[in-house]
């Protein structure tokens, strides 16, 4: 697809897409630096909510939130009662809705599944509109991931008189992703991404950015090949059709590799900027 040209200072909304584990985060960092933009990650929104759920000390298996007979979660009223009776540190009443959302998000994450659109859309919209109204340039990470979410985003952009300026798509082979993702580590405090081989943490354990000894962790959904393969299968089923619609809407679509022989920050920055600079005058 031949990209259209635009002014760099006109860019407001950038979409970054790619399989989980393809290497999106360092490329998002380069785009944010280049445009002076802020990352909006549904993954981080969900992890914050999951953290609130974990802090409640729920003592039952996460499967207890699911009503197998109804093939759905228990009602929010039922979940509220369940949390009240089975949490070591029950949340304040005003915080219960977020704890419930965190529990639902954890259920999907631990089963290697995408969260359904209605849950994701509600969380995304409030954060996205708040950033737009604050005058921020935004790099979207993890949203949209389905055709329905893409339609929701287009309606939201139309309401806000905005558009997707371009999609930066990070491409990487499934087998390489599995090998790389099982070594990925995340700082629980600042969300910095490390790797046991490619970008090791300090002393192999601690975040290089945060003061003190903040130990990096492996995400639950990176812990087994089975969970990774499940996510990759869902990408093929749900995200790929969405990407076809993005292209059909003539959104400039820029593809970059998710792996470089030279993994340095400067090499990665050059890779990203050389791909996106032809979009601009």
C-alpha positions as CSV (number, residue, x, y, z in Angstrom):
1,X,0.0,0.0,0.0
2,X,1.4,3.4,-1.0
3,X,1.4,5.6,2.1
4,X,0.0,9.1,2.0
5,X,2.1,12.0,3.1
6,X,1.2,14.1,6.2
7,X,2.8,16.6,8.5
8,X,4.6,15.2,11.5
9,X,2.9,17.7,13.9
10,X,-0.5,16.6,12.6
11,X,-0.2,13.1,13.9
12,X,-2.6,12.5,16.8
13,X,-3.4,8.7,16.8
14,X,-1.0,5.9,15.9
15,X,-1.9,2.2,15.9
16,X,0.8,-0.3,16.7
17,X,-0.2,-3.9,15.9
18,X,1.5,-7.3,16.0
19,X,1.4,-10.6,17.8
20,X,1.9,-10.7,21.5
21,X,5.7,-11.3,21.9
22,X,6.6,-9.8,18.5
23,X,8.6,-7.0,20.0
24,X,6.0,-4.1,20.0
25,X,7.1,-2.4,23.2
26,X,10.5,-1.1,22.3
27,X,9.1,0.1,18.9
28,X,6.3,1.8,20.7
29,X,8.9,3.5,22.9
30,X,10.6,4.8,19.7
31,X,7.4,6.1,18.2
32,X,6.4,7.8,21.5
33,X,9.8,9.5,21.6
34,X,9.6,10.6,18.0
35,X,6.2,12.1,18.1
36,X,6.1,13.1,21.8
37,X,3.1,10.8,22.2
38,X,1.7,8.8,25.1
39,X,1.2,5.1,25.0
40,X,-2.3,3.8,25.8
41,X,-2.1,0.1,26.5
42,X,-5.1,-2.0,27.2
43,X,-2.7,-4.6,28.6
44,X,-1.5,-2.2,31.3
45,X,-5.1,-1.2,32.1
46,X,-6.0,-4.8,32.6
47,X,-2.9,-5.5,34.6
48,X,-3.7,-2.7,37.0
49,X,-7.2,-4.1,37.5
50,X,-5.8,-7.6,37.9
51,X,-3.5,-6.2,40.6
52,X,-6.5,-4.8,42.5
53,X,-8.1,-8.2,42.3
54,X,-5.0,-10.0,43.5
55,X,-4.7,-7.4,46.4
56,X,-8.1,-8.5,47.6
57,X,-6.7,-11.9,48.5
58,X,-9.4,-14.0,46.8
59,X,-9.1,-17.5,48.3
60,X,-10.9,-19.6,45.7
61,X,-9.7,-20.7,42.3
62,X,-10.3,-18.1,39.6
63,X,-12.7,-20.6,37.9
64,X,-15.1,-19.9,40.8
65,X,-16.1,-16.6,39.1
66,X,-17.5,-18.6,36.1
67,X,-21.0,-20.1,36.0
68,X,-20.5,-23.2,33.9
69,X,-24.2,-23.8,33.6
70,X,-24.9,-20.4,32.2
71,X,-21.6,-20.4,30.2
72,X,-21.0,-16.9,31.6
73,X,-19.6,-15.2,34.7
74,X,-21.8,-15.1,37.7
75,X,-23.8,-11.9,38.0
76,X,-22.1,-8.9,39.5
77,X,-24.4,-9.2,42.5
78,X,-23.3,-12.8,42.9
79,X,-19.7,-11.9,42.4
80,X,-19.9,-9.2,45.0
81,X,-21.2,-11.7,47.6
82,X,-18.5,-14.2,46.5
83,X,-15.8,-11.6,47.0
84,X,-17.1,-10.5,50.4
85,X,-17.2,-14.0,51.7
86,X,-13.8,-15.2,50.3
87,X,-11.3,-12.3,50.3
88,X,-8.7,-11.8,52.9
89,X,-8.7,-8.1,52.3
90,X,-12.2,-7.1,51.0
91,X,-12.3,-4.0,48.8
92,X,-14.1,-0.9,49.9
93,X,-17.6,-0.9,48.4
94,X,-16.7,1.9,45.9
95,X,-13.8,-0.3,44.6
96,X,-15.7,-3.5,44.2
97,X,-16.7,-3.0,40.5
98,X,-13.0,-2.6,39.6
99,X,-12.1,-5.7,41.6
100,X,-14.8,-7.6,39.7
101,X,-13.4,-6.4,36.4
102,X,-10.0,-7.4,37.5
103,X,-11.2,-10.9,38.4
104,X,-12.9,-11.2,35.0
105,X,-9.8,-10.0,33.2
106,X,-7.6,-12.5,35.2
107,X,-9.9,-15.3,34.2
108,X,-9.4,-14.6,30.5
109,X,-5.6,-14.0,30.8
110,X,-5.0,-17.1,32.8
111,X,-6.8,-19.1,30.2
112,X,-4.9,-17.5,27.3
113,X,-8.0,-15.9,25.9
114,X,-8.8,-12.4,24.6
115,X,-11.2,-10.5,26.8
116,X,-14.6,-9.9,25.1
117,X,-15.3,-6.7,23.3
118,X,-17.9,-5.2,25.7
119,X,-15.4,-5.5,28.7
120,X,-12.5,-4.1,26.7
121,X,-14.4,-1.3,25.0
122,X,-15.7,0.2,28.2
123,X,-12.3,0.4,29.8
124,X,-10.6,1.7,26.6
125,X,-13.1,4.5,25.8
126,X,-12.8,6.3,29.1
127,X,-9.0,6.3,29.0
128,X,-8.7,7.2,25.3
129,X,-11.1,10.1,25.4
130,X,-9.5,11.5,28.6
131,X,-6.1,11.6,26.8
132,X,-7.5,13.2,23.7
133,X,-9.3,15.9,25.7
134,X,-5.9,16.5,27.5
135,X,-4.4,17.3,24.1
136,X,-2.2,14.2,24.0
137,X,-0.9,12.4,21.0
138,X,-1.7,8.7,21.5
139,X,0.0,5.4,20.5
140,X,-2.5,2.6,20.8
141,X,-1.2,-0.7,22.0
142,X,-3.5,-3.8,22.3
143,X,-6.6,-2.1,20.9
144,X,-8.4,-2.8,18.6
145,X,-7.9,-6.6,18.5
146,X,-11.1,-7.6,16.7
147,X,-13.3,-6.3,13.9
148,X,-16.0,-5.2,16.3
149,X,-13.4,-3.3,18.4
150,X,-12.1,-1.6,15.3
151,X,-15.7,-0.5,14.4
152,X,-16.1,0.8,17.9
153,X,-12.8,2.7,17.6
154,X,-13.9,4.2,14.3
155,X,-17.1,5.5,15.8
156,X,-15.2,6.9,18.8
157,X,-12.7,8.7,16.4
158,X,-15.6,10.1,14.4
159,X,-17.2,11.5,17.5
160,X,-13.9,13.1,18.5
161,X,-13.1,14.3,14.9
162,X,-10.0,12.2,14.7
163,X,-8.6,9.4,12.6
164,X,-5.9,6.7,12.7
165,X,-2.9,8.4,11.1
166,X,-1.0,5.1,10.4
167,X,-0.6,1.5,11.6
168,X,2.9,0.4,12.5
169,X,2.8,-3.4,12.3
170,X,5.5,-5.5,13.9
171,X,6.0,-8.8,12.1
172,X,7.6,-11.9,13.6
173,X,7.3,-15.7,13.1
174,X,5.3,-17.7,15.6
175,X,8.0,-20.2,16.6
176,X,10.5,-17.3,17.2
177,X,7.8,-15.6,19.4
178,X,7.4,-18.7,21.5
179,X,11.2,-19.0,22.0
180,X,11.5,-15.3,22.9
181,X,8.3,-14.8,25.0
182,X,9.1,-17.6,27.5
183,X,12.2,-15.5,28.4
184,X,10.4,-12.2,28.7
185,X,10.3,-10.5,32.1
186,X,8.4,-7.4,33.2
187,X,9.1,-4.8,35.9
188,X,5.9,-4.8,38.1
189,X,6.5,-1.2,39.0
190,X,7.3,0.7,35.8
191,X,6.3,-2.0,33.2
192,X,9.8,-2.0,31.6
193,X,10.3,-5.1,29.4
194,X,13.4,-7.3,29.7
195,X,14.5,-10.7,28.4
196,X,16.7,-13.3,30.0
197,X,18.9,-13.5,26.8
198,X,18.3,-10.4,24.6
199,X,17.8,-7.6,27.2
200,X,18.7,-9.0,30.6
201,X,17.7,-7.2,33.8
202,X,20.3,-6.0,36.3
203,X,22.0,-9.1,37.8
204,X,19.4,-11.0,35.8
205,X,16.8,-10.1,38.4
206,X,16.3,-6.4,39.0
207,X,14.8,-3.5,37.0
208,X,17.5,-1.2,35.7
209,X,15.2,1.9,35.9
210,X,13.5,1.7,39.2
211,X,15.4,2.7,42.4
212,X,16.2,-0.1,44.8
213,X,15.9,-3.8,44.0
214,X,12.6,-4.2,42.1
215,X,12.6,-7.8,40.9
216,X,11.3,-8.4,37.4
217,X,8.6,-11.0,36.9
218,X,7.3,-13.4,34.2
219,X,3.8,-12.7,33.1
220,X,1.4,-15.5,33.8
221,X,0.4,-15.7,30.1
222,X,4.1,-16.1,29.0
223,X,4.7,-19.0,31.3
224,X,3.9,-22.0,29.0
225,X,4.1,-22.7,25.3
226,X,0.5,-23.8,25.4
227,X,-0.8,-20.4,26.5
228,X,1.4,-18.7,24.0
229,X,0.2,-20.9,21.1
230,X,-3.4,-20.2,22.2
231,X,-2.8,-16.4,22.0
232,X,-1.2,-16.8,18.6
233,X,-4.2,-18.8,17.4
234,X,-6.6,-16.2,18.6
235,X,-4.5,-13.5,16.8
236,X,-4.9,-15.4,13.5
237,X,-8.7,-15.8,14.1
238,X,-9.5,-12.3,15.4
239,X,-6.8,-9.8,14.7
240,X,-5.9,-10.7,11.2
241,X,-9.4,-10.0,9.9
242,X,-9.3,-6.6,11.7
243,X,-6.0,-5.8,10.0
244,X,-7.6,-6.5,6.6
245,X,-10.3,-3.9,7.4
246,X,-7.6,-1.4,8.5
247,X,-5.9,-1.8,5.1
248,X,-9.3,-1.7,3.2
249,X,-9.9,1.7,4.9
250,X,-6.7,3.0,3.3
251,X,-5.0,3.6,6.7
252,X,-1.2,3.8,5.9
253,X,0.1,0.4,6.9
254,X,3.8,0.2,7.7
255,X,5.4,-3.3,8.3
256,X,8.7,-3.6,10.3
257,X,10.6,-6.7,11.5
258,X,10.2,-7.7,15.2
259,X,13.7,-9.0,15.3
260,X,17.0,-7.3,14.5
261,X,20.5,-8.9,14.4
262,X,21.7,-5.8,16.2
263,X,19.3,-5.4,19.2
264,X,20.7,-2.1,20.4
265,X,18.3,0.8,21.1
266,X,19.8,2.9,18.4
267,X,19.5,0.2,15.8
268,X,15.8,-0.3,16.7
269,X,15.1,3.4,16.6
270,X,16.6,3.6,13.1
271,X,14.6,0.7,12.0
272,X,11.3,2.3,13.1
273,X,12.1,5.8,11.9
274,X,13.3,4.7,8.5
275,X,10.0,2.9,8.0
276,X,7.7,5.8,9.1
277,X,9.6,8.9,7.8
278,X,8.4,8.3,4.2
279,X,4.9,9.1,5.4
280,X,5.8,12.7,6.0
281,X,6.7,15.7,3.9
